[in-house]
Amino acid sequence: MPIRISVNIVKCQSYRRCLAVAPAVFGIGKDGKAEVLHPAGASRDIILKAARSCPYRAITAVDEDSGEQLFPPVRNPSERSG
């Protein structure tokens, strides 16, 4: 199942952890922020591991077939406290 990946450049703080985990998928743009170079450059598991490695949750991964957001997890408003 293909995954659609995006990087929120506002959240990205250039830790480059995604690049360390999935160098065939991510690169660093001219602005010093992570960018998706080859979305099919690694397995689904590696891509999700790279997304989870970002301390600022700047990477979003969505299953293209179902539309389900795989990372970061979508919070259910009814589960929030307060």
mmCIF file of the N, C-alpha and C atoms, coordinates in Angstrom:
data_MODEL
# 
_entry.id   MODEL 
# 
loop_
_atom_site.group_PDB 
_atom_site.id 
_atom_site.type_symbol 
_atom_site.label_atom_id 
_atom_site.label_alt_id 
_atom_site.label_comp_id 
_atom_site.label_asym_id 
_atom_site.label_entity_id 
_atom_site.label_seq_id 
_atom_site.pdbx_PDB_ins_code 
_atom_site.Cartn_x 
_atom_site.Cartn_y 
_atom_site.Cartn_z 
_atom_site.occupancy 
_atom_site.B_iso_or_equiv 
_atom_site.pdbx_formal_charge 
_atom_site.auth_seq_id 
_atom_site.auth_comp_id 
_atom_site.auth_asym_id 
_atom_site.auth_atom_id 
_atom_site.pdbx_PDB_model_num 
ATOM 1   N N  . MET A 1 1  ? 0.837   -1.182 0.000  1.00 0.00 ? 1  MET A N  1 
ATOM 2   C CA . MET A 1 1  ? 0.000   0.000  0.000  1.00 0.00 ? 1  MET A CA 1 
ATOM 3   C C  . MET A 1 1  ? 0.881   1.244  0.000  1.00 0.00 ? 1  MET A C  1 
ATOM 4   N N  . PRO A 1 2  ? 0.691   2.129  -0.951 1.00 0.00 ? 2  PRO A N  1 
ATOM 5   C CA . PRO A 1 2  ? 1.503   3.346  -1.017 1.00 0.00 ? 2  PRO A CA 1 
ATOM 6   C C  . PRO A 1 2  ? 1.152   4.321  0.109  1.00 0.00 ? 2  PRO A C  1 
ATOM 7   N N  . ILE A 1 3  ? 2.146   5.102  0.496  1.00 0.00 ? 3  ILE A N  1 
ATOM 8   C CA . ILE A 1 3  ? 1.981   6.098  1.546  1.00 0.00 ? 3  ILE A CA 1 
ATOM 9   C C  . ILE A 1 3  ? 2.270   7.478  0.965  1.00 0.00 ? 3  ILE A C  1 
ATOM 10  N N  . ARG A 1 4  ? 1.423   8.416  1.289  1.00 0.00 ? 4  ARG A N  1 
ATOM 11  C CA . ARG A 1 4  ? 1.660   9.815  0.935  1.00 0.00 ? 4  ARG A CA 1 
ATOM 12  C C  . ARG A 1 4  ? 2.359   10.460 2.134  1.00 0.00 ? 4  ARG A C  1 
ATOM 13  N N  . ILE A 1 5  ? 3.504   11.073 1.889  1.00 0.00 ? 5  ILE A N  1 
ATOM 14  C CA . ILE A 1 5  ? 4.302   11.653 2.962  1.00 0.00 ? 5  ILE A CA 1 
ATOM 15  C C  . ILE A 1 5  ? 4.434   13.149 2.713  1.00 0.00 ? 5  ILE A C  1 
ATOM 16  N N  . SER A 1 6  ? 4.336   13.917 3.788  1.00 0.00 ? 6  SER A N  1 
ATOM 17  C CA . SER A 1 6  ? 4.580   15.354 3.669  1.00 0.00 ? 6  SER A CA 1 
ATOM 18  C C  . SER A 1 6  ? 5.354   15.828 4.897  1.00 0.00 ? 6  SER A C  1 
ATOM 19  N N  . VAL A 1 7  ? 6.093   16.908 4.707  1.00 0.00 ? 7  VAL A N  1 
ATOM 20  C CA . VAL A 1 7  ? 6.864   17.503 5.796  1.00 0.00 ? 7  VAL A CA 1 
ATOM 21  C C  . VAL A 1 7  ? 6.337   18.911 6.023  1.00 0.00 ? 7  VAL A C  1 
ATOM 22  N N  . ASN A 1 8  ? 5.972   19.207 7.259  1.00 0.00 ? 8  ASN A N  1 
ATOM 23  C CA . ASN A 1 8  ? 5.535   20.542 7.634  1.00 0.00 ? 8  ASN A CA 1 
ATOM 24  C C  . ASN A 1 8  ? 6.793   21.359 7.913  1.00 0.00 ? 8  ASN A C  1 
ATOM 25  N N  . ILE A 1 9  ? 7.151   22.253 7.010  1.00 0.00 ? 9  ILE A N  1 
ATOM 26  C CA . ILE A 1 9  ? 8.416   22.973 7.157  1.00 0.00 ? 9  ILE A CA 1 
ATOM 27  C C  . ILE A 1 9  ? 8.384   23.989 8.299  1.00 0.00 ? 9  ILE A C  1 
ATOM 28  N N  . VAL A 1 10 ? 7.204   24.351 8.752  1.00 0.00 ? 10 VAL A N  1 
ATOM 29  C CA . VAL A 1 10 ? 7.107   25.235 9.914  1.00 0.00 ? 10 VAL A CA 1 
ATOM 30  C C  . VAL A 1 10 ? 7.511   24.477 11.177 1.00 0.00 ? 10 VAL A C  1 
ATOM 31  N N  . LYS A 1 11 ? 7.092   23.220 11.272 1.00 0.00 ? 11 LYS A N  1 
ATOM 32  C CA . LYS A 1 11 ? 7.428   22.401 12.440 1.00 0.00 ? 11 LYS A CA 1 
ATOM 33  C C  . LYS A 1 11 ? 8.845   21.840 12.394 1.00 0.00 ? 11 LYS A C  1 
ATOM 34  N N  . CYS A 1 12 ? 9.358   21.596 11.197 1.00 0.00 ? 12 CYS A N  1 
ATOM 35  C CA . CYS A 1 12 ? 10.671  20.960 11.046 1.00 0.00 ? 12 CYS A CA 1 
ATOM 36  C C  . CYS A 1 12 ? 11.759  21.839 11.660 1.00 0.00 ? 12 CYS A C  1 
ATOM 37  N N  . GLN A 1 13 ? 12.560  21.235 12.529 1.00 0.00 ? 13 GLN A N  1 
ATOM 38  C CA . GLN A 1 13 ? 13.654  21.944 13.188 1.00 0.00 ? 13 GLN A CA 1 
ATOM 39  C C  . GLN A 1 13 ? 15.022  21.433 12.733 1.00 0.00 ? 13 GLN A C  1 
ATOM 40  N N  . SER A 1 14 ? 15.034  20.698 11.642 1.00 0.00 ? 14 SER A N  1 
ATOM 41  C CA . SER A 1 14 ? 16.269  20.223 10.994 1.00 0.00 ? 14 SER A CA 1 
ATOM 42  C C  . SER A 1 14 ? 17.122  19.307 11.866 1.00 0.00 ? 14 SER A C  1 
ATOM 43  N N  . TYR A 1 15 ? 16.479  18.444 12.631 1.00 0.00 ? 15 TYR A N  1 
ATOM 44  C CA . TYR A 1 15 ? 17.237  17.467 13.408 1.00 0.00 ? 15 TYR A CA 1 
ATOM 45  C C  . TYR A 1 15 ? 17.820  16.367 12.526 1.00 0.00 ? 15 TYR A C  1 
ATOM 46  N N  . ARG A 1 16 ? 17.240  16.172 11.353 1.00 0.00 ? 16 ARG A N  1 
ATOM 47  C CA . ARG A 1 16 ? 17.708  15.216 10.344 1.00 0.00 ? 16 ARG A CA 1 
ATOM 48  C C  . ARG A 1 16 ? 17.581  13.749 10.766 1.00 0.00 ? 16 ARG A C  1 
ATOM 49  N N  . ARG A 1 17 ? 16.760  13.471 11.738 1.00 0.00 ? 17 ARG A N  1 
ATOM 50  C CA . ARG A 1 17 ? 16.554  12.077 12.154 1.00 0.00 ? 17 ARG A CA 1 
ATOM 51  C C  . ARG A 1 17 ? 15.863  11.283 11.054 1.00 0.00 ? 17 ARG A C  1 
ATOM 52  N N  . CYS A 1 18 ? 14.947  11.916 10.350 1.00 0.00 ? 18 CYS A N  1 
ATOM 53  C CA . CYS A 1 18 ? 14.258  11.231 9.252  1.00 0.00 ? 18 CYS A CA 1 
ATOM 54  C C  . CYS A 1 18 ? 15.260  10.819 8.186  1.00 0.00 ? 18 CYS A C  1 
ATOM 55  N N  . LEU A 1 19 ? 16.209  11.692 7.919  1.00 0.00 ? 19 LEU A N  1 
ATOM 56  C CA . LEU A 1 19 ? 17.236  11.413 6.925  1.00 0.00 ? 19 LEU A CA 1 
ATOM 57  C C  . LEU A 1 19 ? 18.138  10.267 7.372  1.00 0.00 ? 19 LEU A C  1 
ATOM 58  N N  . ALA A 1 20 ? 18.420  10.189 8.661  1.00 0.00 ? 20 ALA A N  1 
ATOM 59  C CA . ALA A 1 20 ? 19.249  9.105  9.187  1.00 0.00 ? 20 ALA A CA 1 
ATOM 60  C C  . ALA A 1 20 ? 18.530  7.761  9.070  1.00 0.00 ? 20 ALA A C  1 
ATOM 61  N N  . VAL A 1 21 ? 17.211  7.769  9.261  1.00 0.00 ? 21 VAL A N  1 
ATOM 62  C CA . VAL A 1 21 ? 16.431  6.530  9.213  1.00 0.00 ? 21 VAL A CA 1 
ATOM 63  C C  . VAL A 1 21 ? 16.112  6.129  7.776  1.00 0.00 ? 21 VAL A C  1 
ATOM 64  N N  . ALA A 1 22 ? 15.771  7.081  6.940  1.00 0.00 ? 22 ALA A N  1 
ATOM 65  C CA . ALA A 1 22 ? 15.341  6.786  5.562  1.00 0.00 ? 22 ALA A CA 1 
ATOM 66  C C  . ALA A 1 22 ? 16.023  7.732  4.567  1.00 0.00 ? 22 ALA A C  1 
ATOM 67  N N  . PRO A 1 23 ? 17.334  7.575  4.369  1.00 0.00 ? 23 PRO A N  1 
ATOM 68  C CA . PRO A 1 23 ? 18.057  8.491  3.480  1.00 0.00 ? 23 PRO A CA 1 
ATOM 69  C C  . PRO A 1 23 ? 17.631  8.401  2.017  1.00 0.00 ? 23 PRO A C  1 
ATOM 70  N N  . ALA A 1 24 ? 17.008  7.302  1.625  1.00 0.00 ? 24 ALA A N  1 
ATOM 71  C CA . ALA A 1 24 ? 16.534  7.169  0.246  1.00 0.00 ? 24 ALA A CA 1 
ATOM 72  C C  . ALA A 1 24 ? 15.207  7.894  0.029  1.00 0.00 ? 24 ALA A C  1 
ATOM 73  N N  . VAL A 1 25 ? 14.561  8.314  1.114  1.00 0.00 ? 25 VAL A N  1 
ATOM 74  C CA . VAL A 1 25 ? 13.258  8.969  1.027  1.00 0.00 ? 25 VAL A CA 1 
ATOM 75  C C  . VAL A 1 25 ? 13.382  10.476 1.261  1.00 0.00 ? 25 VAL A C  1 
ATOM 76  N N  . PHE A 1 26 ? 14.136  10.857 2.286  1.00 0.00 ? 26 PHE A N  1 
ATOM 77  C CA . PHE A 1 26 ? 14.213  12.256 2.702  1.00 0.00 ? 26 PHE A CA 1 
ATOM 78  C C  . PHE A 1 26 ? 15.548  12.893 2.332  1.00 0.00 ? 26 PHE A C  1 
ATOM 79  N N  . GLY A 1 27 ? 15.503  14.184 2.157  1.00 0.00 ? 27 GLY A N  1 
ATOM 80  C CA . GLY A 1 27 ? 16.701  14.976 1.932  1.00 0.00 ? 27 GLY A CA 1 
ATOM 81  C C  . GLY A 1 27 ? 16.544  16.296 2.642  1.00 0.00 ? 27 GLY A C  1 
ATOM 82  N N  . ILE A 1 28 ? 17.525  17.157 2.488  1.00 0.00 ? 28 ILE A N  1 
ATOM 83  C CA . ILE A 1 28 ? 17.475  18.481 3.086  1.00 0.00 ? 28 ILE A CA 1 
ATOM 84  C C  . ILE A 1 28 ? 17.422  19.508 1.959  1.00 0.00 ? 28 ILE A C  1 
ATOM 85  N N  . GLY A 1 29 ? 16.429  20.369 2.039  1.00 0.00 ? 29 GLY A N  1 
ATOM 86  C CA . GLY A 1 29 ? 16.254  21.393 1.010  1.00 0.00 ? 29 GLY A CA 1 
ATOM 87  C C  . GLY A 1 29 ? 17.185  22.574 1.208  1.00 0.00 ? 29 GLY A C  1 
ATOM 88  N N  . LYS A 1 30 ? 17.118  23.517 0.301  1.00 0.00 ? 30 LYS A N  1 
ATOM 89  C CA . LYS A 1 30 ? 17.954  24.719 0.364  1.00 0.00 ? 30 LYS A CA 1 
ATOM 90  C C  . LYS A 1 30 ? 17.703  25.532 1.631  1.00 0.00 ? 30 LYS A C  1 
ATOM 91  N N  . ASP A 1 31 ? 16.510  25.389 2.179  1.00 0.00 ? 31 ASP A N  1 
ATOM 92  C CA . ASP A 1 31 ? 16.154  26.114 3.398  1.00 0.00 ? 31 ASP A CA 1 
ATOM 93  C C  . ASP A 1 31 ? 16.632  25.399 4.662  1.00 0.00 ? 31 ASP A C  1 
ATOM 94  N N  . GLY A 1 32 ? 17.284  24.244 4.484  1.00 0.00 ? 32 GLY A N  1 
ATOM 95  C CA . GLY A 1 32 ? 17.781  23.482 5.624  1.00 0.00 ? 32 GLY A CA 1 
ATOM 96  C C  . GLY A 1 32 ? 16.740  22.590 6.267  1.00 0.00 ? 32 GLY A C  1 
ATOM 97  N N  . LYS A 1 33 ? 15.560  22.562 5.709  1.00 0.00 ? 33 LYS A N  1 
ATOM 98  C CA . LYS A 1 33 ? 14.464  21.748 6.244  1.00 0.00 ? 33 LYS A CA 1 
ATOM 99  C C  . LYS A 1 33 ? 14.371  20.430 5.483  1.00 0.00 ? 33 LYS A C  1 
ATOM 100 N N  . ALA A 1 34 ? 13.801  19.430 6.153  1.00 0.00 ? 34 ALA A N  1 
ATOM 101 C CA . ALA A 1 34 ? 13.610  18.123 5.519  1.00 0.00 ? 34 ALA A CA 1 
ATOM 102 C C  . ALA A 1 34 ? 12.611  18.254 4.374  1.00 0.00 ? 34 ALA A C  1 
ATOM 103 N N  . GLU A 1 35 ? 12.814  17.426 3.362  1.00 0.00 ? 35 GLU A N  1 
ATOM 104 C CA . GLU A 1 35 ? 11.878  17.349 2.254  1.00 0.00 ? 35 GLU A CA 1 
ATOM 105 C C  . GLU A 1 35 ? 11.814  15.915 1.757  1.00 0.00 ? 35 GLU A C  1 
ATOM 106 N N  . VAL A 1 36 ? 10.691  15.572 1.163  1.00 0.00 ? 36 VAL A N  1 
ATOM 107 C CA . VAL A 1 36 ? 10.507  14.237 0.601  1.00 0.00 ? 36 VAL A CA 1 
ATOM 108 C C  . VAL A 1 36 ? 11.081  14.242 -0.805 1.00 0.00 ? 36 VAL A C  1 
ATOM 109 N N  . LEU A 1 37 ? 12.068  13.372 -1.038 1.00 0.00 ? 37 LEU A N  1 
ATOM 110 C CA . LEU A 1 37 ? 12.683  13.264 -2.356 1.00 0.00 ? 37 LEU A CA 1 
ATOM 111 C C  . LEU A 1 37 ? 12.106  12.106 -3.154 1.00 0.00 ? 37 LEU A C  1 
ATOM 112 N N  . HIS A 1 38 ? 12.003  10.942 -2.519 1.00 0.00 ? 38 HIS A N  1 
ATOM 113 C CA . HIS A 1 38 ? 11.533  9.727  -3.181 1.00 0.00 ? 38 HIS A CA 1 
ATOM 114 C C  . HIS A 1 38 ? 10.573  8.987  -2.243 1.00 0.00 ? 38 HIS A C  1 
ATOM 115 N N  . PRO A 1 39 ? 9.280   9.270  -2.323 1.00 0.00 ? 39 PRO A N  1 
ATOM 116 C CA . PRO A 1 39 ? 8.320   8.673  -1.396 1.00 0.00 ? 39 PRO A CA 1 
ATOM 117 C C  . PRO A 1 39 ? 8.276   7.146  -1.423 1.00 0.00 ? 39 PRO A C  1 
ATOM 118 N N  . ALA A 1 40 ? 8.706   6.537  -2.510 1.00 0.00 ? 40 ALA A N  1 
ATOM 119 C CA . ALA A 1 40 ? 8.709   5.078  -2.598 1.00 0.00 ? 40 ALA A CA 1 
ATOM 120 C C  . ALA A 1 40 ? 10.113  4.515  -2.384 1.00 0.00 ? 40 ALA A C  1 
ATOM 121 N N  . GLY A 1 41 ? 10.993  5.309  -1.787 1.00 0.00 ? 41 GLY A N  1 
ATOM 122 C CA . GLY A 1 41 ? 12.388  4.918  -1.637 1.00 0.00 ? 41 GLY A CA 1 
ATOM 123 C C  . GLY A 1 41 ? 12.686  3.961  -0.508 1.00 0.00 ? 41 GLY A C  1 
ATOM 124 N N  . ALA A 1 42 ? 11.680  3.603  0.272  1.00 0.00 ? 42 ALA A N  1 
ATOM 125 C CA . ALA A 1 42 ? 11.876  2.674  1.390  1.00 0.00 ? 42 ALA A CA 1 
ATOM 126 C C  . ALA A 1 42 ? 10.552  1.968  1.677  1.00 0.00 ? 42 ALA A C  1 
ATOM 127 N N  . SER A 1 43 ? 10.631  0.951  2.502  1.00 0.00 ? 43 SER A N  1 
ATOM 128 C CA . SER A 1 43 ? 9.422   0.208  2.866  1.00 0.00 ? 43 SER A CA 1 
ATOM 129 C C  . SER A 1 43 ? 8.513   1.068  3.748  1.00 0.00 ? 43 SER A C  1 
ATOM 130 N N  . ARG A 1 44 ? 7.282   0.677  3.811  1.00 0.00 ? 44 ARG A N  1 
ATOM 131 C CA . ARG A 1 44 ? 6.290   1.347  4.660  1.00 0.00 ? 44 ARG A CA 1 
ATOM 132 C C  . ARG A 1 44 ? 6.773   1.430  6.100  1.00 0.00 ? 44 ARG A C  1 
ATOM 133 N N  . ASP A 1 45 ? 7.333   0.334  6.609  1.00 0.00 ? 45 ASP A N  1 
ATOM 134 C CA . ASP A 1 45 ? 7.816   0.314  7.996  1.00 0.00 ? 45 ASP A CA 1 
ATOM 135 C C  . ASP A 1 45 ? 8.927   1.328  8.227  1.00 0.00 ? 45 ASP A C  1 
ATOM 136 N N  . ILE A 1 46 ? 9.854   1.433  7.293  1.00 0.00 ? 46 ILE A N  1 
ATOM 137 C CA . ILE A 1 46 ? 10.965  2.383  7.425  1.00 0.00 ? 46 ILE A CA 1 
ATOM 138 C C  . ILE A 1 46 ? 10.445  3.814  7.355  1.00 0.00 ? 46 ILE A C  1 
ATOM 139 N N  . ILE A 1 47 ? 9.524   4.075  6.458  1.00 0.00 ? 47 ILE A N  1 
ATOM 140 C CA . ILE A 1 47 ? 8.956   5.421  6.340  1.00 0.00 ? 47 ILE A CA 1 
ATOM 141 C C  . ILE A 1 47 ? 8.252   5.815  7.634  1.00 0.00 ? 47 ILE A C  1 
ATOM 142 N N  . LEU A 1 48 ? 7.483   4.907  8.183  1.00 0.00 ? 48 LEU A N  1 
ATOM 143 C CA . LEU A 1 48 ? 6.793   5.212  9.446  1.00 0.00 ? 48 LEU A CA 1 
ATOM 144 C C  . LEU A 1 48 ? 7.782   5.381  10.594 1.00 0.00 ? 48 LEU A C  1 
ATOM 145 N N  . LYS A 1 49 ? 8.848   4.593  10.598 1.00 0.00 ? 49 LYS A N  1 
ATOM 146 C CA . LYS A 1 49 ? 9.890   4.743  11.614 1.00 0.00 ? 49 LYS A CA 1 
ATOM 147 C C  . LYS A 1 49 ? 10.541  6.126  11.495 1.00 0.00 ? 49 LYS A C  1 
ATOM 148 N N  . ALA A 1 50 ? 10.793  6.560  10.288 1.00 0.00 ? 50 ALA A N  1 
ATOM 149 C CA . ALA A 1 50 ? 11.374  7.887  10.059 1.00 0.00 ? 50 ALA A CA 1 
ATOM 150 C C  . ALA A 1 50 ? 10.424  8.980  10.548 1.00 0.00 ? 50 ALA A C  1 
ATOM 151 N N  . ALA A 1 51 ? 9.144   8.833  10.257 1.00 0.00 ? 51 ALA A N  1 
ATOM 152 C CA . ALA A 1 51 ? 8.161   9.822  10.716 1.00 0.00 ? 51 ALA A CA 1 
ATOM 153 C C  . ALA A 1 51 ? 8.122   9.876  12.235 1.00 0.00 ? 51 ALA A C  1 
ATOM 154 N N  . ARG A 1 52 ? 8.142   8.711  12.874 1.00 0.00 ? 52 ARG A N  1 
ATOM 155 C CA . ARG A 1 52 ? 8.119   8.655  14.346 1.00 0.00 ? 52 ARG A CA 1 
ATOM 156 C C  . ARG A 1 52 ? 9.408   9.188  14.959 1.00 0.00 ? 52 ARG A C  1 
ATOM 157 N N  . SER A 1 53 ? 10.493  9.203  14.204 1.00 0.00 ? 53 SER A N  1 
ATOM 158 C CA . SER A 1 53 ? 11.771  9.677  14.734 1.00 0.00 ? 53 SER A CA 1 
ATOM 159 C C  . SER A 1 53 ? 11.822  11.195 14.875 1.00 0.00 ? 53 SER A C  1 
ATOM 160 N N  . CYS A 1 54 ? 10.914  11.896 14.239 1.00 0.00 ? 54 CYS A N  1 
ATOM 161 C CA . CYS A 1 54 ? 10.915  13.363 14.286 1.00 0.00 ? 54 CYS A CA 1 
ATOM 162 C C  . CYS A 1 54 ? 10.378  13.846 15.631 1.00 0.00 ? 54 CYS A C  1 
ATOM 163 N N  . PRO A 1 55 ? 11.201  14.554 16.402 1.00 0.00 ? 55 PRO A N  1 
ATOM 164 C CA . PRO A 1 55 ? 10.744  14.998 17.719 1.00 0.00 ? 55 PRO A CA 1 
ATOM 165 C C  . PRO A 1 55 ? 9.634   16.052 17.659 1.00 0.00 ? 55 PRO A C  1 
ATOM 166 N N  . TYR A 1 56 ? 9.454   16.703 16.517 1.00 0.00 ? 56 TYR A N  1 
ATOM 167 C CA . TYR A 1 56 ? 8.427   17.730 16.387 1.00 0.00 ? 56 TYR A CA 1 
ATOM 168 C C  . TYR A 1 56 ? 7.207   17.261 15.597 1.00 0.00 ? 56 TYR A C  1 
ATOM 169 N N  . ARG A 1 57 ? 7.175   15.969 15.255 1.00 0.00 ? 57 ARG A N  1 
ATOM 170 C CA . ARG A 1 57 ? 6.057   15.404 14.491 1.00 0.00 ? 57 ARG A CA 1 
ATOM 171 C C  . ARG A 1 57 ? 5.772   16.220 13.229 1.00 0.00 ? 57 ARG A C  1 
ATOM 172 N N  . ALA A 1 58 ? 6.843   16.577 12.535 1.00 0.00 ? 58 ALA A N  1 
ATOM 173 C CA . ALA A 1 58 ? 6.707   17.391 11.333 1.00 0.00 ? 58 ALA A CA 1 
ATOM 174 C C  . ALA A 1 58 ? 6.366   16.572 10.101 1.00 0.00 ? 58 ALA A C  1 
ATOM 175 N N  . ILE A 1 59 ? 6.433   15.245 10.215 1.00 0.00 ? 59 ILE A N  1 
ATOM 176 C CA . ILE A 1 59 ? 6.176   14.375 9.066  1.00 0.00 ? 59 ILE A CA 1 
ATOM 177 C C  . ILE A 1 59 ? 4.808   13.731 9.217  1.00 0.00 ? 59 ILE A C  1 
ATOM 178 N N  . THR A 1 60 ? 4.016   13.845 8.179  1.00 0.00 ? 60 THR A N  1 
ATOM 179 C CA . THR A 1 60 ? 2.703   13.209 8.156  1.00 0.00 ? 60 THR A CA 1 
ATOM 180 C C  . THR A 1 60 ? 2.729   12.103 7.112  1.00 0.00 ? 60 THR A C  1 
ATOM 181 N N  . ALA A 1 61 ? 2.207   10.940 7.495  1.00 0.00 ? 61 ALA A N  1 
ATOM 182 C CA . ALA A 1 61 ? 2.119   9.796  6.593  1.00 0.00 ? 61 ALA A CA 1 
ATOM 183 C C  . ALA A 1 61 ? 0.659   9.352  6.505  1.00 0.00 ? 61 ALA A C  1 
ATOM 184 N N  . VAL A 1 62 ? 0.170   9.245  5.274  1.00 0.00 ? 62 VAL A N  1 
ATOM 185 C CA . VAL A 1 62 ? -1.225  8.875  5.035  1.00 0.00 ? 62 VAL A CA 1 
ATOM 186 C C  . VAL A 1 62 ? -1.266  7.694  4.071  1.00 0.00 ? 62 VAL A C  1 
ATOM 187 N N  . ASP A 1 63 ? -2.059  6.691  4.408  1.00 0.00 ? 63 ASP A N  1 
ATOM 188 C CA . ASP A 1 63 ? -2.266  5.553  3.518  1.00 0.00 ? 63 ASP A CA 1 
ATOM 189 C C  . ASP A 1 63 ? -3.065  6.048  2.318  1.00 0.00 ? 63 ASP A C  1 
ATOM 190 N N  . GLU A 1 64 ? -2.497  5.956  1.128  1.00 0.00 ? 64 GLU A N  1 
ATOM 191 C CA . GLU A 1 64 ? -3.170  6.485  -0.061 1.00 0.00 ? 64 GLU A CA 1 
ATOM 192 C C  . GLU A 1 64 ? -4.423  5.716  -0.434 1.00 0.00 ? 64 GLU A C  1 
ATOM 193 N N  . ASP A 1 65 ? -4.457  4.432  -0.131 1.00 0.00 ? 65 ASP A N  1 
ATOM 194 C CA . ASP A 1 65 ? -5.630  3.631  -0.496 1.00 0.00 ? 65 ASP A CA 1 
ATOM 195 C C  . ASP A 1 65 ? -6.836  3.946  0.387  1.00 0.00 ? 65 ASP A C  1 
ATOM 196 N N  . SER A 1 66 ? -6.624  4.015  1.695  1.00 0.00 ? 66 SER A N  1 
ATOM 197 C CA . SER A 1 66 ? -7.738  4.207  2.619  1.00 0.00 ? 66 SER A CA 1 
ATOM 198 C C  . SER A 1 66 ? -7.940  5.661  3.027  1.00 0.00 ? 66 SER A C  1 
ATOM 199 N N  . GLY A 1 67 ? -6.887  6.497  2.864  1.00 0.00 ? 67 GLY A N  1 
ATOM 200 C CA . GLY A 1 67 ? -6.975  7.881  3.325  1.00 0.00 ? 67 GLY A CA 1 
ATOM 201 C C  . GLY A 1 67 ? -6.704  8.022  4.812  1.00 0.00 ? 67 GLY A C  1 
ATOM 202 N N  . GLU A 1 68 ? -6.410  6.911  5.475  1.00 0.00 ? 68 GLU A N  1 
ATOM 203 C CA . GLU A 1 68 ? -6.160  6.936  6.923  1.00 0.00 ? 68 GLU A CA 1 
ATOM 204 C C  . GLU A 1 68 ? -4.811  7.585  7.217  1.00 0.00 ? 68 GLU A C  1 
ATOM 205 N N  . GLN A 1 69 ? -4.810  8.513  8.160  1.00 0.00 ? 69 GLN A N  1 
ATOM 206 C CA . GLN A 1 69 ? -3.556  9.113  8.595  1.00 0.00 ? 69 GLN A CA 1 
ATOM 207 C C  . GLN A 1 69 ? -2.868  8.139  9.537  1.00 0.00 ? 69 GLN A C  1 
ATOM 208 N N  . LEU A 1 70 ? -1.682  7.697  9.136  1.00 0.00 ? 70 LEU A N  1 
ATOM 209 C CA . LEU A 1 70 ? -0.946  6.702  9.899  1.00 0.00 ? 70 LEU A CA 1 
ATOM 210 C C  . LEU A 1 70 ? -0.069  7.340  10.970 1.00 0.00 ? 70 LEU A C  1 
ATOM 211 N N  . PHE A 1 71 ? 0.459   8.528  10.670 1.00 0.00 ? 71 PHE A N  1 
ATOM 212 C CA . PHE A 1 71 ? 1.270   9.255  11.635 1.00 0.00 ? 71 PHE A CA 1 
ATOM 213 C C  . PHE A 1 71 ? 1.246   10.727 11.283 1.00 0.00 ? 71 PHE A C  1 
ATOM 214 N N  . PRO A 1 72 ? 1.196   11.603 12.274 1.00 0.00 ? 72 PRO A N  1 
ATOM 215 C CA . PRO A 1 72 ? 0.950   11.307 13.674 1.00 0.00 ? 72 PRO A CA 1 
ATOM 216 C C  . PRO A 1 72 ? -0.484  10.849 13.869 1.00 0.00 ? 72 PRO A C  1 
ATOM 217 N N  . PRO A 1 73 ? -0.720  10.136 14.954 1.00 0.00 ? 73 PRO A N  1 
ATOM 218 C CA . PRO A 1 73 ? -2.076  9.640  15.192 1.00 0.00 ? 73 PRO A CA 1 
ATOM 219 C C  . PRO A 1 73 ? -3.065  10.803 15.312 1.00 0.00 ? 73 PRO A C  1 
ATOM 220 N N  . VAL A 1 74 ? -4.230  10.604 14.756 1.00 0.00 ? 74 VAL A N  1 
ATOM 221 C CA . VAL A 1 74 ? -5.280  11.611 14.841 1.00 0.00 ? 74 VAL A CA 1 
ATOM 222 C C  . VAL A 1 74 ? -5.972  11.455 16.183 1.00 0.00 ? 74 VAL A C  1 
ATOM 223 N N  . ARG A 1 75 ? -6.042  12.536 16.904 1.00 0.00 ? 75 ARG A N  1 
ATOM 224 C CA . ARG A 1 75 ? -6.716  12.493 18.209 1.00 0.00 ? 75 ARG A CA 1 
ATOM 225 C C  . ARG A 1 75 ? -8.201  12.575 18.022 1.00 0.00 ? 75 ARG A C  1 
ATOM 226 N N  . ASN A 1 76 ? -8.891  11.778 18.791 1.00 0.00 ? 76 ASN A N  1 
ATOM 227 C CA . ASN A 1 76 ? -10.337 11.800 18.804 1.00 0.00 ? 76 ASN A CA 1 
ATOM 228 C C  . ASN A 1 76 ? -10.770 12.901 19.779 1.00 0.00 ? 76 ASN A C  1 
ATOM 229 N N  . PRO A 1 77 ? -11.536 13.895 19.319 1.00 0.00 ? 77 PRO A N  1 
ATOM 230 C CA . PRO A 1 77 ? -11.921 15.010 20.211 1.00 0.00 ? 77 PRO A CA 1 
ATOM 231 C C  . PRO A 1 77 ? -12.623 14.537 21.486 1.00 0.00 ? 77 PRO A C  1 
ATOM 232 N N  . SER A 1 78 ? -13.318 13.417 21.440 1.00 0.00 ? 78 SER A N  1 
ATOM 233 C CA . SER A 1 78 ? -14.031 12.933 22.623 1.00 0.00 ? 78 SER A CA 1 
ATOM 234 C C  . SER A 1 78 ? -13.076 12.365 23.667 1.00 0.00 ? 78 SER A C  1 
ATOM 235 N N  . GLU A 1 79 ? -11.817 12.074 23.273 1.00 0.00 ? 79 GLU A N  1 
ATOM 236 C CA . GLU A 1 79 ? -10.846 11.522 24.216 1.00 0.00 ? 79 GLU A CA 1 
ATOM 237 C C  . GLU A 1 79 ? -10.082 12.606 24.957 1.00 0.00 ? 79 GLU A C  1 
ATOM 238 N N  . ARG A 1 80 ? -10.216 13.833 24.533 1.00 0.00 ? 80 ARG A N  1 
ATOM 239 C CA . ARG A 1 80 ? -9.486  14.917 25.188 1.00 0.00 ? 80 ARG A CA 1 
ATOM 240 C C  . ARG A 1 80 ? -10.094 15.235 26.539 1.00 0.00 ? 80 ARG A C  1 
ATOM 241 N N  . SER A 1 81 ? -9.242  15.563 27.465 1.00 0.00 ? 81 SER A N  1 
ATOM 242 C CA . SER A 1 81 ? -9.749  15.952 28.785 1.00 0.00 ? 81 SER A CA 1 
ATOM 243 C C  . SER A 1 81 ? -9.886  17.456 28.850 1.00 0.00 ? 81 SER A C  1 
ATOM 244 N N  . GLY A 1 82 ? -10.778 17.922 29.692 1.00 0.00 ? 82 GLY A N  1 
ATOM 245 C CA . GLY A 1 82 ? -10.898 19.340 29.942 1.00 0.00 ? 82 GLY A CA 1 
ATOM 246 C C  . GLY A 1 82 ? -11.986 19.920 29.216 1.00 0.00 ? 82 GLY A C  1 
# 
